[in-house]
Amino acid sequence: MKVRARFFAQLRDLVGVSEFDVDLPARSTIADLLERIYAEKPALCAQDKSMLFGIGVEFVRRNHALNDGDEVAIMPPVQGG
């Protein structure tokens, strides 16, 4: 299945692109997606503990099962001002 990873704020700067597509096996999770991303973009590993993930308008956890065509927003912690 194909999933689009979208990066925001300083995570986008670390990765060097705002988004890219990742091919994953069926029944993959956010954790599986991250493993694949870290293999290609190791600079992102340093932010692992602080990232948030969203699909649509909902935040999801690392064990969330992905579906073909999902767009996963990968964000730094939400900050107010």
Order of alpha helices (4+ residues) and beta strands (2+ residues): beta-alpha-beta-alpha-beta-beta-beta
